[in-house]
Amino acid sequence: MLPAALAAALIAAAPFTASAKDIVVHMKNQGAEGAMVFEPSFVKAAPGDVIHFMPTDPSHNAETMPTMLPAGVTPMKGGMNKEAVITVTKTGLYGIKCMPHYSMGMVALIQVGKVTPADVAAAKAVKLPPFAAKRMNAALAKVK
């Protein structure tokens, strides 16, 4: 009987595996950071988390930036005025844009897991329209 009791104690003491989280990002005409924004514009996630981009206001989409995506990740492109969903599977930085409002700075950044200084440097080197670059640099400053 001791082995069964010992097994039960070990199972009870074992760390529970974290389940994936659902994270909601709103696509808005006006938000805390100004006009044409994702809220939040910076998301820290873990591999397996699911990010839902919700069209709070009309005329938005969410899509990944091919130049700011971990190697091997399948790009995502959401439809206009439709929820876009991405399950983040690899550690790294995922750049997101709203294509119609990209030049107006409508960008977001998802950090998945612990990233390296090289990941941040590569993201900073990506050429973006001026207002998008300003907002992306503010998001990159939050990466830890």
Accessible surface in RSA format (square Angstrom, percent):
REM  Atomic radii and reference values for relative SASA: ProtOr
REM  Chains: A
REM  Algorithm: Lee & Richards
REM  Probe-radius: 1.40
REM  Slices: 20
REM RES _ NUM      All-atoms   Total-Side   Main-Chain    Non-polar    All polar
REM                ABS   REL    ABS   REL    ABS   REL    ABS   REL    ABS   REL
RES MET A   1   204.66 106.0 157.71 104.4  46.95 111.8 127.12 108.1  77.54 102.7
RES LEU A   2   140.37  78.2 133.63  95.6   6.75  17.0 137.11  96.3   3.26   8.8
RES PRO A   3    99.99  72.9  92.29  84.1   7.70  28.0  96.06  79.3   3.93  24.4
RES ALA A   4    68.01  62.5  53.70  82.9  14.32  32.6  61.92  87.2   6.10  16.2
RES ALA A   5    58.68  54.0  45.11  69.6  13.57  30.9  53.26  75.0   5.42  14.4
RES LEU A   6   103.07  57.4  99.58  71.2   3.50   8.8 103.07  72.4   0.00   0.0
RES ALA A   7    46.84  43.1  43.04  66.4   3.81   8.7  46.48  65.5   0.37   1.0
RES ALA A   8    61.28  56.3  50.86  78.5  10.42  23.7  56.51  79.6   4.77  12.6
RES ALA A   9    57.59  53.0  45.76  70.6  11.84  26.9  54.29  76.4   3.31   8.8
RES LEU A  10   115.05  64.1 110.14  78.8   4.92  12.4 110.35  77.5   4.70  12.7
RES ILE A  11   132.26  75.3 124.55  92.8   7.71  18.6 126.84  91.3   5.42  14.7
RES ALA A  12    77.76  71.5  50.75  78.3  27.01  61.4  59.95  84.4  17.81  47.2
RES ALA A  13    83.11  76.4  48.95  75.5  34.16  77.7  59.50  83.8  23.61  62.5
RES ALA A  14    47.09  43.3  37.80  58.3   9.29  21.1  43.31  61.0   3.78  10.0
RES PRO A  15   124.58  90.8 101.37  92.4  23.21  84.4 112.06  92.5  12.53  77.9
RES PHE A  16   186.07  93.1 160.12  99.2  25.95  67.5 163.10  98.9  22.97  65.7
RES THR A  17   132.18  94.0 108.17 109.7  24.01  57.2  82.71 111.1  49.47  74.8
RES ALA A  18   103.99  95.6  64.79 100.0  39.20  89.2  75.06 105.7  28.93  76.6
RES SER A  19    98.55  83.3  75.48 100.7  23.07  53.1  50.18 106.8  48.37  67.8
RES ALA A  20    63.57  58.4  30.46  47.0  33.10  75.3  34.75  48.9  28.82  76.3
RES LYS A  21   116.92  57.0 111.32  68.3   5.59  13.3  72.83  65.6  44.08  47.0
RES ASP A  22   104.26  73.0  75.29  74.9  28.97  68.5  22.80  53.7  81.45  81.2
RES ILE A  23    29.04  16.5  25.68  19.1   3.37   8.1  29.04  20.9   0.00   0.0
RES VAL A  24    70.83  46.6  56.66  51.3  14.16  34.1  56.66  49.2  14.16  38.4
RES VAL A  25     0.77   0.5   0.77   0.7   0.00   0.0   0.77   0.7   0.00   0.0
RES HIS A  26    75.14  41.1  75.14  52.2   0.00   0.0  51.81  53.4  23.32  27.1
RES MET A  27     0.00   0.0   0.00   0.0   0.00   0.0   0.00   0.0   0.00   0.0
RES LYS A  28    53.27  26.0  53.27  32.7   0.00   0.0  14.98  13.5  38.29  40.8
RES ASN A  29    55.80  38.5  53.39  51.6   2.41   5.8  17.40  41.9  38.40  37.1
RES GLN A  30   116.41  65.1 106.70  78.0   9.71  23.1  57.15 121.6  59.26  44.9
RES GLY A  31    17.29  21.3   0.00   N/A  17.29  21.3   9.31  25.6   7.98  17.9
RES ALA A  32   104.60  96.2  56.78  87.6  47.81 108.8  69.99  98.6  34.61  91.7
RES GLU A  33    84.10  48.3  58.49  44.2  25.61  61.0  41.91  81.1  42.19  34.4
RES GLY A  34    22.93  28.3   0.00   N/A  22.93  28.3  21.95  60.2   0.98   2.2
RES ALA A  35    45.57  41.9  39.24  60.6   6.33  14.4  39.24  55.3   6.33  16.8
RES MET A  36    35.13  18.2  35.13  23.3   0.00   0.0  35.13  29.9   0.00   0.0
RES VAL A  37     2.94   1.9   1.52   1.4   1.42   3.4   2.94   2.6   0.00   0.0
RES PHE A  38     0.85   0.4   0.00   0.0   0.85   2.2   0.00   0.0   0.85   2.4
RES GLU A  39    39.36  22.6  38.39  29.0   0.97   2.3  20.24  39.2  19.12  15.6
RES PRO A  40    65.41  47.7  57.43  52.4   7.98  29.0  64.77  53.5   0.63   3.9
RES SER A  41    14.27  12.1  11.50  15.3   2.77   6.4   6.93  14.8   7.34  10.3
RES PHE A  42    35.17  17.6  22.59  14.0  12.58  32.7  22.59  13.7  12.58  36.0
RES VAL A  43     9.89   6.5   5.54   5.0   4.35  10.5   9.89   8.6   0.00   0.0
RES LYS A  44   110.48  53.9  93.90  57.6  16.58  39.5  64.23  57.8  46.25  49.3
RES ALA A  45     7.48   6.9   0.00   0.0   7.48  17.0   3.53   5.0   3.95  10.5
RES ALA A  46    49.17  45.2  48.05  74.2   1.11   2.5  48.70  68.6   0.47   1.2
RES PRO A  47    74.20  54.1  53.96  49.2  20.24  73.6  54.45  45.0  19.75 122.7
RES GLY A  48    28.27  34.9   0.00   N/A  28.27  34.9  23.75  65.2   4.52  10.1
RES ASP A  49     3.45   2.4   3.45   3.4   0.00   0.0   0.00   0.0   3.45   3.4
RES VAL A  50    31.72  20.9  31.72  28.7   0.00   0.0  31.72  27.6   0.00   0.0
RES ILE A  51     0.00   0.0   0.00   0.0   0.00   0.0   0.00   0.0   0.00   0.0
RES HIS A  52    38.46  21.0  38.46  26.7   0.00   0.0  33.66  34.7   4.80   5.6
RES PHE A  53     0.69   0.3   0.69   0.4   0.00   0.0   0.69   0.4   0.00   0.0
RES MET A  54    65.93  34.1  65.93  43.6   0.00   0.0  63.13  53.7   2.80   3.7
RES PRO A  55    40.35  29.4  21.09  19.2  19.26  70.0  21.54  17.8  18.81 116.9
RES THR A  56    71.59  50.9  38.89  39.4  32.70  77.9  46.95  63.1  24.64  37.3
RES ASP A  57    37.59  26.3  36.59  36.4   1.00   2.4   1.42   3.3  36.17  36.1
RES PRO A  58    90.42  65.9  84.45  77.0   5.97  21.7  88.32  72.9   2.10  13.0
RES SER A  59    56.65  47.9  55.40  73.9   1.25   2.9  22.84  48.6  33.81  47.4
RES HIS A  60     0.00   0.0   0.00   0.0   0.00   0.0   0.00   0.0   0.00   0.0
RES ASN A  61     7.82   5.4   7.81   7.5   0.02   0.0   1.20   2.9   6.62   6.4
RES ALA A  62     0.07   0.1   0.00   0.0   0.07   0.1   0.00   0.0   0.07   0.2
RES GLU A  63    16.59   9.5  16.59  12.5   0.00   0.0   1.06   2.1  15.52  12.7
RES THR A  64     5.37   3.8   0.29   0.3   5.08  12.1   0.00   0.0   5.37   8.1
RES MET A  65     3.57   1.8   3.57   2.4   0.00   0.0   3.28   2.8   0.29   0.4
RES PRO A  66   100.32  73.1  77.45  70.6  22.87  83.1  78.50  64.8  21.82 135.6
RES THR A  67    99.79  71.0  74.24  75.3  25.55  60.9  74.65 100.3  25.15  38.0
RES MET A  68     6.45   3.3   2.28   1.5   4.17   9.9   6.45   5.5   0.00   0.0
RES LEU A  69    32.84  18.3   7.38   5.3  25.46  64.0   8.44   5.9  24.40  65.7
RES PRO A  70    20.45  14.9   6.17   5.6  14.27  51.9  18.06  14.9   2.39  14.8
RES ALA A  71    90.70  83.4  69.53 107.3  21.17  48.2  79.97 112.6  10.73  28.4
RES GLY A  72    72.31  89.2   0.00   N/A  72.31  89.2  34.74  95.3  37.57  84.1
RES VAL A  73    22.89  15.1   8.33   7.5  14.55  35.1  12.10  10.5  10.78  29.2
RES THR A  74   112.68  80.1  99.32 100.7  13.36  31.8  68.10  91.5  44.58  67.4
RES PRO A  75    88.88  64.8  72.74  66.3  16.14  58.7  72.98  60.3  15.90  98.8
RES MET A  76    25.26  13.1  18.84  12.5   6.41  15.3  23.52  20.0   1.73   2.3
RES LYS A  77   159.50  77.8 125.87  77.2  33.63  80.1  71.70  64.5  87.80  93.5
RES GLY A  78     9.83  12.1   0.00   N/A   9.83  12.1   7.54  20.7   2.29   5.1
RES GLY A  79    37.15  45.8   0.00   N/A  37.15  45.8  28.64  78.6   8.51  19.1
RES MET A  80    92.08  47.7  75.71  50.1  16.37  39.0  73.88  62.8  18.20  24.1
RES ASN A  81    78.33  54.0  60.21  58.2  18.13  43.6  22.97  55.3  55.37  53.5
RES LYS A  82   133.84  65.3 129.43  79.4   4.41  10.5  80.48  72.4  53.36  56.8
RES GLU A  83    80.54  46.2  55.40  41.9  25.14  59.9  16.02  31.0  64.52  52.7
RES ALA A  84     4.26   3.9   0.16   0.2   4.10   9.3   4.26   6.0   0.00   0.0
RES VAL A  85    69.79  45.9  48.05  43.5  21.73  52.4  48.05  41.8  21.73  58.9
RES ILE A  86    11.51   6.6   8.42   6.3   3.09   7.5  11.51   8.3   0.00   0.0
RES THR A  87    67.88  48.3  51.72  52.4  16.15  38.5  33.12  44.5  34.76  52.5
RES VAL A  88     0.08   0.1   0.00   0.0   0.08   0.2   0.08   0.1   0.00   0.0
RES THR A  89    87.00  61.9  66.67  67.6  20.32  48.4  55.54  74.6  31.45  47.5
RES LYS A  90    94.15  45.9  90.67  55.6   3.48   8.3  60.66  54.6  33.49  35.7
RES THR A  91    69.69  49.6  51.00  51.7  18.69  44.5  29.99  40.3  39.70  60.0
RES GLY A  92     4.92   6.1   0.00   N/A   4.92   6.1   4.92  13.5   0.00   0.0
RES LEU A  93    10.41   5.8   4.43   3.2   5.99  15.0   4.43   3.1   5.99  16.1
RES TYR A  94     0.29   0.1   0.29   0.2   0.00   0.0   0.27   0.2   0.03   0.0
RES GLY A  95     0.00   0.0   0.00   N/A   0.00   0.0   0.00   0.0   0.00   0.0
RES ILE A  96     0.00   0.0   0.00   0.0   0.00   0.0   0.00   0.0   0.00   0.0
RES LYS A  97    28.01  13.7  28.01  17.2   0.00   0.0   0.50   0.4  27.51  29.3
RES CYS A  98     0.00   0.0   0.00   0.0   0.00   0.0   0.00   0.0   0.00   0.0
RES MET A  99    94.48  48.9  87.67  58.0   6.81  16.2  79.70  67.8  14.78  19.6
RES PRO A 100    59.66  43.5  24.54  22.4  35.12 127.7  36.95  30.5  22.70 141.1
RES HIS A 101    23.33  12.8  23.33  16.2   0.00   0.0   5.83   6.0  17.50  20.4
RES TYR A 102    33.91  15.8  33.64  19.1   0.26   0.7  23.02  17.3  10.89  13.4
RES SER A 103    78.73  66.5  63.99  85.4  14.74  34.0  38.14  81.2  40.58  56.9
RES MET A 104    88.99  46.1  82.94  54.9   6.05  14.4  71.22  60.5  17.78  23.6
RES GLY A 105     0.18   0.2   0.00   N/A   0.18   0.2   0.00   0.0   0.18   0.4
RES MET A 106     0.00   0.0   0.00   0.0   0.00   0.0   0.00   0.0   0.00   0.0
RES VAL A 107     4.65   3.1   1.21   1.1   3.44   8.3   1.21   1.1   3.44   9.3
RES ALA A 108     2.85   2.6   2.09   3.2   0.76   1.7   2.85   4.0   0.00   0.0
RES LEU A 109     0.18   0.1   0.00   0.0   0.18   0.4   0.00   0.0   0.18   0.5
RES ILE A 110     1.11   0.6   1.11   0.8   0.00   0.0   1.11   0.8   0.00   0.0
RES GLN A 111     0.05   0.0   0.05   0.0   0.00   0.0   0.00   0.0   0.05   0.0
RES VAL A 112     0.00   0.0   0.00   0.0   0.00   0.0   0.00   0.0   0.00   0.0
RES GLY A 113    21.92  27.0   0.00   N/A  21.92  27.0  21.91  60.1   0.01   0.0
RES LYS A 114   175.54  85.6 156.03  95.7  19.51  46.5 112.00 100.8  63.55  67.7
RES VAL A 115    16.50  10.9   1.73   1.6  14.78  35.6   2.20   1.9  14.31  38.8
RES THR A 116    71.45  50.8  69.06  70.0   2.39   5.7  68.46  92.0   2.99   4.5
RES PRO A 117   117.62  85.7 107.39  97.9  10.23  37.2 113.61  93.8   4.01  24.9
RES ALA A 118    71.80  66.0  59.32  91.5  12.49  28.4  66.21  93.2   5.59  14.8
RES ASP A 119    51.63  36.2  45.04  44.8   6.59  15.6   6.80  16.0  44.82  44.7
RES VAL A 120    28.48  18.7  28.48  25.8   0.00   0.0  28.48  24.7   0.00   0.0
RES ALA A 121    60.71  55.8  51.35  79.3   9.35  21.3  55.79  78.6   4.92  13.0
RES ALA A 122    63.93  58.8  51.46  79.4  12.47  28.4  59.49  83.8   4.44  11.8
RES ALA A 123     5.86   5.4   1.49   2.3   4.38  10.0   3.57   5.0   2.29   6.1
RES LYS A 124   120.88  59.0  96.01  58.9  24.86  59.2  45.10  40.6  75.78  80.7
RES ALA A 125    78.24  71.9  48.40  74.7  29.84  67.9  59.82  84.2  18.42  48.8
RES VAL A 126    27.49  18.1  11.37  10.3  16.12  38.8  17.97  15.6   9.52  25.8
RES LYS A 127   190.67  93.0 169.87 104.2  20.80  49.5 114.85 103.4  75.82  80.8
RES LEU A 128    27.61  15.4   5.41   3.9  22.21  55.8   8.62   6.1  18.99  51.1
RES PRO A 129    35.81  26.1  27.94  25.5   7.87  28.6  34.98  28.9   0.83   5.2
RES PRO A 130   119.87  87.4 106.49  97.1  13.38  48.6 113.94  94.1   5.93  36.8
RES PHE A 131    82.32  41.2  78.61  48.7   3.71   9.7  80.98  49.1   1.33   3.8
RES ALA A 132     0.00   0.0   0.00   0.0   0.00   0.0   0.00   0.0   0.00   0.0
RES ALA A 133    28.70  26.4  27.97  43.2   0.73   1.7  28.67  40.4   0.02   0.1
RES LYS A 134   142.37  69.5 132.46  81.3   9.90  23.6  87.64  78.9  54.73  58.3
RES ARG A 135    26.91  11.3  20.32  10.4   6.59  15.7  17.59  24.0   9.32   5.6
RES MET A 136     1.79   0.9   1.69   1.1   0.10   0.2   1.79   1.5   0.00   0.0
RES ASN A 137    77.10  53.2  71.78  69.4   5.32  12.8  23.40  56.3  53.70  51.9
RES ALA A 138    58.68  54.0  47.00  72.5  11.68  26.6  55.81  78.6   2.88   7.6
RES ALA A 139     4.72   4.3   3.04   4.7   1.69   3.8   4.14   5.8   0.59   1.6
RES LEU A 140     5.24   2.9   0.66   0.5   4.58  11.5   0.66   0.5   4.58  12.3
RES ALA A 141    78.12  71.8  47.30  73.0  30.82  70.1  58.09  81.8  20.02  53.0
RES LYS A 142   100.02  48.8  89.99  55.2  10.03  23.9  60.56  54.5  39.46  42.0
RES VAL A 143    22.02  14.5   3.77   3.4  18.26  44.0   3.77   3.3  18.26  49.5
RES LYS A 144   167.14  81.5 134.42  82.5  32.71  77.9 127.47 114.7  39.67  42.3
END  Absolute sums over single chains surface
CHAIN  1 A     8025.6       6368.6       1656.9       5608.9       2416.7
END  Absolute sums over all chains
TOTAL          8025.6       6368.6       1656.9       5608.9       2416.7
